[in-house]
């Protein structure tokens, strides 16, 4: 298929005006000026003419397909059978796809359902984004998200859980390094859960298989422990302590030096946070993300889709948070495309419009480099070369 566009985003902040993208099978075969690519394609190739913007498909680097985004996602999960839950997860995946998201990282699952859904999508039996799944996240006994089945105690059990996830096909290992608000009966968000030795064992086991580690870490102590252990991404990274916030510039420098990526997992409804935390604390929390960005920390986009008030069509709304911080639109788009792909270990596969990359494309009206909200004007989405349009089936 040949896709023509009024503009094609070929590099960070760089448009190719009046461009075209040639797709062969699941991959991008060529990108360039429209006349040149049309001549290469020939008259028999199906043409999708479009006058808006063609850019890489978006990546949501932090979702939970097993949760419903309602007021009590844990209770809803626990009341659902695996088969009913799987049907719901199918619908959530399709919702993500139709919002322009062609890749997600699922960071907490029950019973390997996200891995099962990933296989269906890869086989084109179900429409949805590519899923990089963590399987069952590691937590302590009674710890954060213990109800997902990943309770472990000691290095041996930790290594065993990592091996089970890897055997099931996990593309990332998730560690609940601190507590979290979703688990009402568990440790507080600022409290650490694992010893340094346990974290080191988890990271070593994952890295031996060439698989990255994502660390859920709200507390400053937990963040420091995760950095010391050598994790690959830190989720949330809110620098909480028992008496407020504890931002540590020395740890930030270690994050940069070690090449660790931070996914703040900003809610689509981030503007509501002052209501829950208070104006002053919310402003301070926002400023910590700005300080990390200013220091040079690599940030990627994620929404924590599935937790309270976080639906599966909210990535663009979440990206507006970074506009609020003053980041350029080109940088924000990179956070949801090329940088996210690199952090997920897919930097040579997706996240860019270039020959040899997977044909993951988003077609929107307007100019997202000029107005980020243009990302909401989805006209079509291509996932591995297969075209999808909102409220239609794949073609």
Residue, then its C-alpha position, 0 to 999 in steps of 0.5 A: x500500500x502507498x500512503x501519501x500525506x501532506x506532511x510525514x514526520x520522518x525525524x524528531x521535529x522534522x516534516x517531509x512535506x508532500x511525502x509518501x510511505x510505501x508499505x510492503x507486508x508488515x514493514x515500511x519499504x520506502x519513505x520520500x517525496x510523493x512523486x518519487x515514491x509513487x513512481x517506485x510503487x507503480x500504478x497497481x499498488x493500492x493508494x491511501x491518499x491523505x492530506x494531513x500528518x503521517x507520524x509513527x504510531x504512538x506508544x503507551x509505555x505503562x498500561x494495565x489491560x486487566x484493570x477497567x479504569x473504573x472507581x474500584x478496578x481491583x474489586x472489578x478484577x477480582x469479581x471477574x472470571x478469566x474468560x470475561x476479563x479476557x473479553x474486556x481486555x480485547x476491547x481495551x486493546x482495540x480502544x487503544x489502537x483506535x486512539x492511535x496507540x500501536x504498541x503498549x507495555x503491560x506492567x501487571x497482569x493476572x494469569x498471563x492473559x496479556x500474553x495470551x492477548x499479545x499472541x492473538x494480536x500478533x497472529x491477527x486474530x484480534x485487533x490491537x496494539x503490539x503488547x510487551x507484557x511483564x506477566x505477573x509482577x513481583x511483589x512481597x507477601x501482602x505487598x502492592x498488587x499481591x492479588x495478581x499472584x506474584x507474591x515472593x519471599x527471598x532470592x530463590x522465589x524471586x528468581x523462580x518467578x522471573x523464570x516463569x514469566x520469561x518462559x511464558x514469553x514476558x518481554x519485561x520483568x516488573x518489580x513492585x519496589x515500593x507500595x502503591x495506592x491501588x493496594x489498600x491493605x498493602x505498604x504505603x506508596x513511599x515504603x520499600x518492599x525488597x532488600x538490596x539483595x533481592x532486587x539485585x537477584x531479580x535484575x540479574x535473572x532478567x538481564x541474563x535472559x536479555x530482558x529489561x526490568x521495570x521498577x514501580x517506585x514511588x518512594x525516594x528510598x525505593x528509587x535509590x535502591x532500584x537505581x543501585x540494582x540497575x533496573x532499566x526503567x523507573x515507573x512513577x518516580x515520584x520521590x515520596x517520603x514519610x513526611x512529603x517529597x524527597x528529591x535527590x539530585x545525586x540519584x538523578x545523576x545516577x539515573x542519567x549516568x546509568x541510562x535509566x529511563x523514567x516513565x512518570x505514568x501520568x494520568x489522562x486526568x492529571x489536572x485533577x491531581x491538585x484536588x486529591x493532593x492539594x494545590x501546593x503538593x501537586x505543584x511540587x510533584x509536577x515540578x519534580x518531573x520538570x527538574x528531571x527533564x531539565x537535568x537530562x533524564x530520559x522520559x517516556x510517555x505512559x498513562x497507567x491505563x486501567x487504574x482509577x480514572x485512567x481509561x484506554x484512550x487517554x494518551x494524548x490527554x496525558x501528553x498535555x501534562x508535558x506541554x504544561x511543564x513547557x516541553x517542546x511538542x517535538x520532544x513530547x512526541x518523541x517520548x511517545x514514539x522513538x524514545x519509548x520504543x528504545x526503552x521497550x527494547x524495540x528501537x530498531x523495530x518501531x517508533x520511527x518512519x523509516x525503511x525496514x521499520x514496522x509499518x506502525x503509523x498514525x494519520x491525523x488531521x492538523x499539525x501536531x508539532x504546532x498543536x499537540x491536540x491534533x493527535x486526537x484527530x485520528x483518521x486512520x491507524x496502521x499496525x504492522x501494515x494493517x489499516x484500522x479506522x475508528x469505529x471500523x474493522x481492520x482492512 
